[in-house]
């Protein structure tokens, strides 16, 4: 029932207006609906909001005045703060909307609502948009979006509000020219540039190009000032009044803002690669228009889907006519579900003899309690028709809790019943056959009631598919293939009114609830575009917090002491929250009060990321984590983007703080637009990539036949190095993405301490199932190619092969010295990284070296200690690759010591990673639900913990890693033997 039902003959609670203040006499409320040429005035008595008390006054004789309340025909809009808001939810009660009320001459409360007819719009354009969206995400949302108030459609409409706000407030020029900068210290190898001048070549259209020497501490504005003086001296005409910006030649990257040149990522990359810096001076008017259009949709009220305070909904002291919905907190009965039965269109090929149904309460990734039905013989239709009782009060159910059903094969030797103990069930349950979940409190905070028939998912039989079960079993999605899927039917208790979870208590100041301060008033909440329900403010100290009990005192010295001491316990917050009983409402209220006082800035990033895991489904907890992430710069967000996107899977609802945060960050960062990916290579490349020109294409000689593609930027005043990618189909590149992202994080950890180990985390992106692209590293060769060029397969045992190859590439002594220096650093970095991550299958075709001596690894198909085996025996015995030819480059010949080797043995890189072990483990644990075969269970984290020696002292950890170096030295010959076999066998 919704706004429309107020005119029906049924008792409809959903057009319930606020009670008139006691000083109003007579207590009347007035809602004026405006629609084109007419308006309709509704008068309601404050004491009774039933249809019988409604008086409608029609003007201009609209043929069907009540049609304005049909959501399929009209939008209901109201103005507030200079913006228009839409009453989106049919079940919305007016008191949850922040509608401006006024007092007319007759002392009646008046509200104006505009009824705007819905416009059909351009159906063809909408169809094209849906097709584009389907192609981009690989999924047709229209198949699931038939219900206007279903969670998917409802959320998409609500998320248009923060998008609209963000686009409205966005500065187009600053957005289009936002630079990529870093806050990391200057690497040691670049420090010499701080005392030197950097040559920069400026290009202005086709009129002039010139080079200047600038200090790396200069800002882009200094370069533009020099440009203006040169133009004036050379007498080149240009519009002095037009705003100019510096663009990297051949790239969609800009140098702008107040940062020094050394802070720009592209400048550092040019310095490391000894590459000239070419900048184009571009008039702002020549920049391409923003492809993200501003659509003037009305905002959605921040309280859509949230209901009044518990006191407003409480049944205490109310007549039946005053009840419009029930507060969940008044439901003191226990949860129960009546299992009716299940049916399946076609029996499986190997059906079990008997089955039972297990119903569980699932909160996050934790099962709070379970009950089981008696077992029955398996058939195409099985009926139970009996109640399953949970030992949980309805009032204690948290938002986001799910009712989970599994159909399990059982061992006939072990009987099952409702009174079976979990240990008995675990021994006799057999395997899970089918599963499905239902949100007990839906996306609009309404308790699920009545009968349900859910189409279940089959537990995958294939080993690879079974890995994704851990993620799939947390989803509340049902099987869309209803004609061929198992359907389970059940009944939940029904009530005469909707049962809703209120958004807060309302107490006086003297007896304030611990959660009363966590929710602002409506005027504050509605301005927060990040808040999914509008009830959580983003701004610190924007709410008043009150003590839950005399034990806590939030005033004066006690509050100050709490804030000071909370910093000491911030790292232990996840451990504390894991021990909370989230079914104890009083305890939860105290926790929410505590978290409301917490300064997000006190949390380390790894703690915030950990709070976004499946262990913490509570909204207040996740909101605190997201607020910490808001302070991250763009380059740090990119470091953790894989995990943040993956974490969306565990959000109970589509509309969440994390989803809104990611949308807003995406709208604030300018992206280089690529027209489309490559669904078919026969498509014309120039049409797909209007700013790129295809220079070279070849099919590589490997099993999966990947494409080698080379592109060069078209509009550029200089001859830029082509950009090369490998387009690959048949391999799951998600694991490679995870490893490369972790290498970026490791590199940032080292650079924070001015330790630059020359890692090359090349670009890699998985664009679909077993399909993706990999960046080509220029001027590099595999170790196998180096060895083939110096004697063929026998060169694998030649210790000086790599040294001689480097000397041929860098004949000058000074350059050769730098190449060896770079080799030692990069070798040290990758030895530490590959050991910590347990990267296996290391042969001479997936280890490469550049002409400048930079060693790097590729192809990360085996991680976390998983090694290739032959006849059950591991082919790799050394902890990491440190072969005699690597040691030879370092001067380590016949165990003779050398300065380079002594520097290599310094364990600072390993110890720095160990000090950030919690961050690294958290990054991997957040990816457990991806379905990556070698990262699918918590046990897979054991290797990381052992490699990082978490339980040992720093001295013991250092001794441990030095032992591994010695072990690699002694086993170097085994690596060479494996490489020889690899080359002889011709394995790719």
C-alpha positions, 0 to 999 in steps of 0.5 A: 500500500502506498500514497495511492491507497489513501483513496481506497476503501482499505485501511491504508497507513502509507499516507500518514501525515505528521500529527498537528501541534497541540496548539493547532485548533482545529487540527487539520493537515492540508496537502496541495497537489499541483498538476499542470492546469489543475490542483487538488487540495486534500484535507486530513484531520490530525487525529485520524488519517483514514480515507473517511476523513479526507475531503478533496476539493477539486479545481479546474475539473481534472477528469481523474484527480486521484490518478495523480497518486498513481506512480506509473502516471505521475512523479510526486515532487516537492521543493526543499533548499532550492532543489526538487525531490521525488517521493520515490517509494510507494510505501513512503509515509509523508512523515519520513519525507523532509517536506516543508510545512507551513501554517496558513491563515486558518492555522492548518499545516500546508504542504505543496506537492507537484504531480508531474506527468511521466514522459515516455521519452525516447524509447530508442535512445533508452534501448541503445543505452541499455544495450551499451550498459549490457555490453560494458558489464556483461549482464542484462539488468533489464531482465531483473529490473521488472519491478519498479520498487525491486532493489535493483531498480530502486537502487539505480534510481536512488544512486542517480541523486549523488551522481547529480549532486557530484556533477552539479558541483564539479568544476569542468576544467579541474575535472578534465585536467586533474593530474596524477601526483604522488605523495611518496618521497623522491626515490634515492636514484632520482635525488640527484635531479633535485639539484639539477635542471630538467629539460622540458620541451613545450609545443604550442599547436603547430606554431612553435616548439622550444626547450627550457631548463627548469627546476623540479621544484617549479610548478606548472604555472611557472612553465606557463609564465615562461611560455607566455614570455617566450611567445611575446619575445618571438612575436607569436600570436595567441589569445592571452585571455584564454586559459591554458593547460599543460598536457603530456604530448601523446597522452591524456595526462595533464600537469596542473595545480600547485604541485612541484614537477617532481610530484607528478608521476609522469615526470618521475617516470620520464626521469627513471626511463631517461626519457625526454619530457614533452608538454603541449600547451593546450587552450582549455577551449580545445579540450574535448567536452565532458562525455558524462552529461548532467541530467537534471533528475529530481533528487531522492529524499535521503530517508527513502526506505527509512522509517520514523523513530521507534516512538512514532511507530510504537503501539503503546497507547495507540488506537487501532485507527492510529496504527499505520505500521509496526516497529520491529522493536515491538515484535517480541515473538521468536522468528519461525518459518513454515517449510512447505516443501520443494519441487524440481522440474527434472531430477538430477542424473544421480539423485540422493536417497534422502535429503533434509532442509537446513534453514540458517540465519546468516549475518555477513559470513557467519551463521548465527543459528540453524535448524533442520527439517527431518529427512525425507526420500528425494523426489521431484516434489517433497512436502514437509508443511511444518514450522521450523523455530529459531531461538531468535527474537524478531526485534533483535534481527539486524539490518542485512540479516539473511534467511538461508536455505540449503537442501542437503543429501544425508547419510541414511545411517545418520537420522536427522531431525529438528533436534539434531545437534550440529556435530551429528549433522556435520557427520551425516549431512553429506553434501550441499545440493541446492542453496538460496537466501532471502533478506529478512529485512529488505532494502527498504527496511521492511520485514519480509512476511507471508509466502515465498517461493525461491528458485535455488542455485545448484551446488557446482559439481566441477571443482573449479566451479565449487570454489565460487560457492563461498561467494555465491552462498552470501548472495540474496539473488535467486536463480533466474532459470525458473523453468529448470531450477529447484524451487523451495516454498515456505511461509513467514509469519504475517502481520496486519500492518507492514513491520519496519525497522525504525531508523532510531530511538527518540529520547530526551536529553536526560535519558538519551539512547546511545544511538540517538546521536548517530542519526542526524535530523532530517535536514542534516541527513538529506544533504549527505549524498554519500549516505545510502539512507541519508541517516549517516552524516559524513561530516565529523562532529555534525551530530550530537552524541549522548552517553548510553549509561552512567558508565560512559561520560562523553563530557569534559575530561572523560571524552577527551581521555577517551579520544586520546586512548582510542588511538591506542586501541584502533588496531584492535578494533576488528578483534573487538567487533568480532566478539560482539553479539550482533543479536544483542540490541543493547550491546549493538547500541553501545557499540554504535555509540562508541563508533560514533565517537571514533575519529576515522583518521585514527584508523590505519588503512589496513584496519579500514580495509579489514572492517569492509570484510565479510566479518563486519556487515554492520552499517555503522562499522562499514561507514566508519571504514569508508570515512577513513578511505575518503581521505586517501589520494587518488594513487592510494585508492588505485592501490586498493581498488581491486579489493574495494570493488571485490568487497561490493560482493559482500554488501548486504544491499546494492545501495551502500556507503562503499558503493556511493564512495566508489561512484563519487570518486569515479565522478571526481577523476577524469578518465581516458575514454576508450570507445570499446574493448575488442569483442572481435578483432575484425572491427576497425581499430581506428574507429574503436580507438580514435586517439590511437593508431595501430602500427603492428599486429601479430599472432604470438607463437604460444598455446593460446595464440595471443595477439601482439598489438602496438599502438602509437598516439596520433595527435602528437608533435613528437615521435612517441614510443608505441604502446604495446599490449598483448590481447589474450584469451584463455587465461584467468588474468585476475590472479596476475592482477592481484599479484601486480597490484601487490607489487605496487603496494610493496613498492610504495612501502619501500619508497616510503623509506626511500628504498627503490628496488626498481620493480616493474609492475606492468599493466594487466587487466582482466576484461572478462571471463578468461580474457584480458590485456597485458602491457608489453615492457619495451626493450626487454628479453626473457632469460631464456632468450638471453641464454639462447643468444649465448650458446643455446640450451647449454647456456643455462649452465653458463654462469657468466651468460647474463653478465656478458649479455648486459655488457654487450648492451651497456658497453660503456663502463659508467652505463654498465655500472648503472645497469649492474646497480639496477640489476642488484636492486631489482633482483633483491626486490623480486627475490623478496616479493616472490618469496613473500607471495609464494610465486611458483613456476619460475622458469627462464621464460617468465623472468625477463631483463631490460637492456638497462639491467632491470630484472622483473618477473611475469606470468603469476599462475601459481602463488601462495606456495603452490608449485608445479609438481611432477609425479607428485614431487615439486619441481621447484626446491629453492624458495626463490630464484637466485641462480649462479648467473644472477650471483655472477653479475653481483660478483659472487663467484665461487662463494667469494664475497663482494660489495654487491652481494653484501648489499643484496643480503641486507634484509631491509626490504623483507623487514619493511614488508614484515612490518606491514604484514597485516596490510598484505594479509588483509589485501589477500583475504578480501579477495577470498571470494573471487573464485581464484583457485589458489586463493579460495579459503582462509587456510591459503593465508597460512603461507603469507603468515609463515613467509612473513614470520608474523609470530617471530621477533624481528631478529628471528625473521631476519635470520630466517630470510638469510637462511633462505638466501643461503638455501637458494645459493646451494640449490641454484644448480637445481633451478638451472637444471629445470631451466635446461629441461624447460628449454629442451622440451620447448615448453611455452 
